[in-house]
Amino acid sequence: MSTWRPHPHIRVVAIGLHWRGGRLLAAEVRDDAGRIKGVRPLGGEIEFGESWRTALVREFNEELGIDITIIGEPLVMENIFVHEGSTGHEVMFIAEVALPDGAFSGQDRIDFREDYGEEIVARWFDLADLDVEGGPSLYPNGLKDVLLRSKVSAPSP
């Protein structure tokens, strides 16, 4: 198992919110012992000279091999966090996305590999099960509250 640590600089990232049956697609975030500590919507770092939209489409293509459609304008959040004792700092563009018709239908989970080699599992999560005692956290911290207060939250199937 590889051990991921936050980068020692501010990263600008784009992540996509995809809903299925009122549940959010998110990748498991594990601690060094392999335990699930949280989940995070899919996406990744914006490269120099790349727009957030281009980065988001590229990340889904690299991770899942699909072309997404971005729906609407992004939420923007600052994310300062600690993972396994290391501090991370991100500025995040967060937008709803649509997957191609039929993509991953009938699948409860999606397995893929990050470019640094880590195997990742993504599943659909009910917001009610996140950020509660005994359940995984939704990252970035505060995203659940933003989703519950905004119109971005869980469109009807």
DRENLUM-691179 format. One record per residue (C-alpha): x, y, z; residue in one letter; residue number from 0. Coordinates in nm, 2 decimals. Example, Ala and Ser with C-alpha at 12.3 -4.5 7.8 and 13.67 -1.06 7.14 Angstrom:
<pts>
<pt c1="1.23" c2="-0.45" c3="0.78" type="a" seq="0"/>
<pt c1="1.37" c2="-0.11" c3="0.71" type="s" seq="1"/>
</pts>
This chain:
<pts>
<pt c1="0.00" c2="0.00" c3="0.00" type="m" seq="0"/>
<pt c1="0.14" c2="0.34" c3="-0.09" type="s" seq="1"/>
<pt c1="0.12" c2="0.62" c3="0.16" type="t" seq="2"/>
<pt c1="-0.02" c2="0.95" c3="0.02" type="w" seq="3"/>
<pt c1="0.07" c2="1.28" c3="0.18" type="r" seq="4"/>
<pt c1="-0.05" c2="1.63" c3="0.10" type="p" seq="5"/>
<pt c1="0.17" c2="1.84" c3="-0.12" type="h" seq="6"/>
<pt c1="0.37" c2="2.11" c3="0.06" type="p" seq="7"/>
<pt c1="0.22" c2="2.39" c3="-0.15" type="h" seq="8"/>
<pt c1="-0.13" c2="2.53" c3="-0.23" type="i" seq="9"/>
<pt c1="-0.30" c2="2.31" c3="-0.50" type="r" seq="10"/>
<pt c1="-0.58" c2="2.42" c3="-0.72" type="v" seq="11"/>
<pt c1="-0.81" c2="2.13" c3="-0.79" type="v" seq="12"/>
<pt c1="-1.14" c2="2.06" c3="-0.97" type="a" seq="13"/>
<pt c1="-1.38" c2="1.79" c3="-0.84" type="i" seq="14"/>
<pt c1="-1.71" c2="1.67" c3="-0.98" type="g" seq="15"/>
<pt c1="-2.04" c2="1.60" c3="-0.81" type="l" seq="16"/>
<pt c1="-2.22" c2="1.31" c3="-0.97" type="h" seq="17"/>
<pt c1="-2.55" c2="1.18" c3="-0.82" type="w" seq="18"/>
<pt c1="-2.73" c2="0.85" c3="-0.88" type="r" seq="19"/>
<pt c1="-3.06" c2="0.79" c3="-0.70" type="g" seq="20"/>
<pt c1="-2.98" c2="1.08" c3="-0.46" type="g" seq="21"/>
<pt c1="-2.64" c2="0.93" c3="-0.37" type="r" seq="22"/>
<pt c1="-2.30" c2="1.11" c3="-0.44" type="l" seq="23"/>
<pt c1="-2.02" c2="0.94" c3="-0.62" type="l" seq="24"/>
<pt c1="-1.70" c2="0.96" c3="-0.41" type="a" seq="25"/>
<pt c1="-1.37" c2="0.79" c3="-0.37" type="a" seq="26"/>
<pt c1="-1.27" c2="0.63" c3="-0.05" type="e" seq="27"/>
<pt c1="-0.99" c2="0.80" c3="0.15" type="v" seq="28"/>
<pt c1="-0.79" c2="0.57" c3="0.37" type="r" seq="29"/>
<pt c1="-0.55" c2="0.61" c3="0.65" type="d" seq="30"/>
<pt c1="-0.20" c2="0.45" c3="0.66" type="d" seq="31"/>
<pt c1="-0.35" c2="0.13" c3="0.81" type="a" seq="32"/>
<pt c1="-0.60" c2="0.10" c3="0.52" type="g" seq="33"/>
<pt c1="-0.91" c2="0.20" c3="0.72" type="r" seq="34"/>
<pt c1="-1.16" c2="0.42" c3="0.54" type="i" seq="35"/>
<pt c1="-1.16" c2="0.76" c3="0.71" type="k" seq="36"/>
<pt c1="-1.36" c2="0.95" c3="0.46" type="g" seq="37"/>
<pt c1="-1.47" c2="1.00" c3="0.10" type="v" seq="38"/>
<pt c1="-1.41" c2="1.27" c3="-0.16" type="r" seq="39"/>
<pt c1="-1.58" c2="1.34" c3="-0.50" type="p" seq="40"/>
<pt c1="-1.36" c2="1.25" c3="-0.80" type="l" seq="41"/>
<pt c1="-1.13" c2="1.50" c3="-0.97" type="g" seq="42"/>
<pt c1="-0.78" c2="1.63" c3="-0.93" type="g" seq="43"/>
<pt c1="-0.52" c2="1.90" c3="-0.97" type="e" seq="44"/>
<pt c1="-0.55" c2="2.17" c3="-1.23" type="i" seq="45"/>
<pt c1="-0.24" c2="2.19" c3="-1.44" type="e" seq="46"/>
<pt c1="-0.06" c2="2.52" c3="-1.52" type="f" seq="47"/>
<pt c1="-0.24" c2="2.69" c3="-1.81" type="g" seq="48"/>
<pt c1="-0.55" c2="2.46" c3="-1.78" type="e" seq="49"/>
<pt c1="-0.90" c2="2.58" c3="-1.70" type="s" seq="50"/>
<pt c1="-1.09" c2="2.41" c3="-1.42" type="w" seq="51"/>
<pt c1="-1.34" c2="2.28" c3="-1.67" type="r" seq="52"/>
<pt c1="-1.07" c2="2.12" c3="-1.89" type="t" seq="53"/>
<pt c1="-0.90" c2="1.97" c3="-1.58" type="a" seq="54"/>
<pt c1="-1.22" c2="1.82" c3="-1.45" type="l" seq="55"/>
<pt c1="-1.30" c2="1.66" c3="-1.79" type="v" seq="56"/>
<pt c1="-0.94" c2="1.53" c3="-1.81" type="r" seq="57"/>
<pt c1="-0.94" c2="1.39" c3="-1.46" type="e" seq="58"/>
<pt c1="-1.26" c2="1.19" c3="-1.51" type="f" seq="59"/>
<pt c1="-1.12" c2="1.06" c3="-1.84" type="n" seq="60"/>
<pt c1="-0.79" c2="0.96" c3="-1.68" type="e" seq="61"/>
<pt c1="-0.95" c2="0.80" c3="-1.38" type="e" seq="62"/>
<pt c1="-1.26" c2="0.64" c3="-1.53" type="l" seq="63"/>
<pt c1="-1.20" c2="0.64" c3="-1.90" type="g" seq="64"/>
<pt c1="-1.52" c2="0.84" c3="-1.97" type="i" seq="65"/>
<pt c1="-1.61" c2="1.19" c3="-2.10" type="d" seq="66"/>
<pt c1="-1.83" c2="1.39" c3="-1.86" type="i" seq="67"/>
<pt c1="-2.05" c2="1.69" c3="-1.91" type="t" seq="68"/>
<pt c1="-2.02" c2="1.97" c3="-1.66" type="i" seq="69"/>
<pt c1="-2.35" c2="2.12" c3="-1.54" type="i" seq="70"/>
<pt c1="-2.35" c2="2.48" c3="-1.44" type="g" seq="71"/>
<pt c1="-2.10" c2="2.70" c3="-1.25" type="e" seq="72"/>
<pt c1="-1.87" c2="2.58" c3="-0.98" type="p" seq="73"/>
<pt c1="-1.88" c2="2.63" c3="-0.60" type="l" seq="74"/>
<pt c1="-1.54" c2="2.75" c3="-0.48" type="v" seq="75"/>
<pt c1="-1.40" c2="2.63" c3="-0.15" type="m" seq="76"/>
<pt c1="-1.08" c2="2.66" c3="0.04" type="e" seq="77"/>
<pt c1="-0.97" c2="2.33" c3="0.19" type="n" seq="78"/>
<pt c1="-0.70" c2="2.34" c3="0.47" type="i" seq="79"/>
<pt c1="-0.67" c2="1.99" c3="0.62" type="f" seq="80"/>
<pt c1="-0.44" c2="1.75" c3="0.80" type="v" seq="81"/>
<pt c1="-0.38" c2="1.39" c3="0.67" type="h" seq="82"/>
<pt c1="-0.17" c2="1.16" c3="0.88" type="e" seq="83"/>
<pt c1="0.01" c2="1.46" c3="1.04" type="g" seq="84"/>
<pt c1="0.08" c2="1.65" c3="0.72" type="s" seq="85"/>
<pt c1="-0.11" c2="1.97" c3="0.64" type="t" seq="86"/>
<pt c1="-0.26" c2="2.02" c3="0.29" type="g" seq="87"/>
<pt c1="-0.40" c2="2.34" c3="0.14" type="h" seq="88"/>
<pt c1="-0.63" c2="2.34" c3="-0.17" type="e" seq="89"/>
<pt c1="-0.85" c2="2.59" c3="-0.36" type="v" seq="90"/>
<pt c1="-1.13" c2="2.38" c3="-0.51" type="m" seq="91"/>
<pt c1="-1.37" c2="2.43" c3="-0.80" type="f" seq="92"/>
<pt c1="-1.66" c2="2.19" c3="-0.73" type="i" seq="93"/>
<pt c1="-1.92" c2="2.14" c3="-1.00" type="a" seq="94"/>
<pt c1="-2.20" c2="1.90" c3="-1.09" type="e" seq="95"/>
<pt c1="-2.12" c2="1.65" c3="-1.37" type="v" seq="96"/>
<pt c1="-2.32" c2="1.41" c3="-1.58" type="a" seq="97"/>
<pt c1="-2.17" c2="1.08" c3="-1.68" type="l" seq="98"/>
<pt c1="-2.25" c2="0.93" c3="-2.03" type="p" seq="99"/>
<pt c1="-2.58" c2="0.75" c3="-2.04" type="d" seq="100"/>
<pt c1="-2.54" c2="0.40" c3="-1.90" type="g" seq="101"/>
<pt c1="-2.19" c2="0.45" c3="-1.76" type="a" seq="102"/>
<pt c1="-2.14" c2="0.22" c3="-1.47" type="f" seq="103"/>
<pt c1="-2.51" c2="0.13" c3="-1.45" type="s" seq="104"/>
<pt c1="-2.56" c2="-0.18" c3="-1.24" type="g" seq="105"/>
<pt c1="-2.23" c2="-0.12" c3="-1.06" type="q" seq="106"/>
<pt c1="-2.22" c2="-0.04" c3="-0.70" type="d" seq="107"/>
<pt c1="-1.85" c2="0.05" c3="-0.71" type="r" seq="108"/>
<pt c1="-1.58" c2="0.16" c3="-0.95" type="i" seq="109"/>
<pt c1="-1.22" c2="0.05" c3="-0.91" type="d" seq="110"/>
<pt c1="-0.94" c2="0.26" c3="-1.07" type="f" seq="111"/>
<pt c1="-0.58" c2="0.35" c3="-1.01" type="r" seq="112"/>
<pt c1="-0.43" c2="0.69" c3="-0.94" type="e" seq="113"/>
<pt c1="-0.14" c2="0.81" c3="-1.15" type="d" seq="114"/>
<pt c1="0.09" c2="0.75" c3="-0.85" type="y" seq="115"/>
<pt c1="-0.02" c2="0.39" c3="-0.83" type="g" seq="116"/>
<pt c1="-0.27" c2="0.38" c3="-0.55" type="e" seq="117"/>
<pt c1="-0.58" c2="0.16" c3="-0.61" type="e" seq="118"/>
<pt c1="-0.89" c2="0.36" c3="-0.54" type="i" seq="119"/>
<pt c1="-1.25" c2="0.25" c3="-0.49" type="v" seq="120"/>
<pt c1="-1.54" c2="0.49" c3="-0.56" type="a" seq="121"/>
<pt c1="-1.90" c2="0.43" c3="-0.46" type="r" seq="122"/>
<pt c1="-2.22" c2="0.62" c3="-0.43" type="w" seq="123"/>
<pt c1="-2.29" c2="0.75" c3="-0.08" type="f" seq="124"/>
<pt c1="-2.60" c2="0.89" c3="0.09" type="d" seq="125"/>
<pt c1="-2.52" c2="1.23" c3="0.24" type="l" seq="126"/>
<pt c1="-2.71" c2="1.12" c3="0.55" type="a" seq="127"/>
<pt c1="-2.44" c2="0.85" c3="0.61" type="d" seq="128"/>
<pt c1="-2.15" c2="1.10" c3="0.59" type="l" seq="129"/>
<pt c1="-2.01" c2="1.32" c3="0.86" type="d" seq="130"/>
<pt c1="-2.19" c2="1.13" c3="1.13" type="v" seq="131"/>
<pt c1="-2.05" c2="0.94" c3="1.43" type="e" seq="132"/>
<pt c1="-1.93" c2="0.60" c3="1.31" type="g" seq="133"/>
<pt c1="-1.94" c2="0.69" c3="0.94" type="g" seq="134"/>
<pt c1="-1.69" c2="0.83" c3="0.71" type="p" seq="135"/>
<pt c1="-1.63" c2="1.20" c3="0.67" type="s" seq="136"/>
<pt c1="-1.71" c2="1.39" c3="0.34" type="l" seq="137"/>
<pt c1="-1.41" c2="1.58" c3="0.22" type="y" seq="138"/>
<pt c1="-1.34" c2="1.86" c3="0.19" type="p" seq="139"/>
<pt c1="-1.47" c2="1.94" c3="0.54" type="n" seq="140"/>
<pt c1="-1.78" c2="2.16" c3="0.52" type="g" seq="141"/>
<pt c1="-1.89" c2="2.03" c3="0.17" type="l" seq="142"/>
<pt c1="-2.18" c2="1.84" c3="0.32" type="k" seq="143"/>
<pt c1="-2.32" c2="2.16" c3="0.48" type="d" seq="144"/>
<pt c1="-2.27" c2="2.35" c3="0.15" type="v" seq="145"/>
<pt c1="-2.45" c2="2.08" c3="-0.04" type="l" seq="146"/>
<pt c1="-2.74" c2="2.07" c3="0.20" type="l" seq="147"/>
<pt c1="-2.78" c2="2.45" c3="0.18" type="r" seq="148"/>
<pt c1="-2.75" c2="2.48" c3="-0.20" type="s" seq="149"/>
<pt c1="-2.94" c2="2.37" c3="-0.50" type="k" seq="150"/>
<pt c1="-2.64" c2="2.15" c3="-0.59" type="v" seq="151"/>
<pt c1="-2.75" c2="1.88" c3="-0.35" type="s" seq="152"/>
<pt c1="-2.89" c2="1.55" c3="-0.48" type="a" seq="153"/>
<pt c1="-3.11" c2="1.61" c3="-0.78" type="p" seq="154"/>
<pt c1="-3.40" c2="1.38" c3="-0.82" type="s" seq="155"/>
<pt c1="-3.33" c2="1.06" c3="-1.02" type="p" seq="156"/>
</pts>
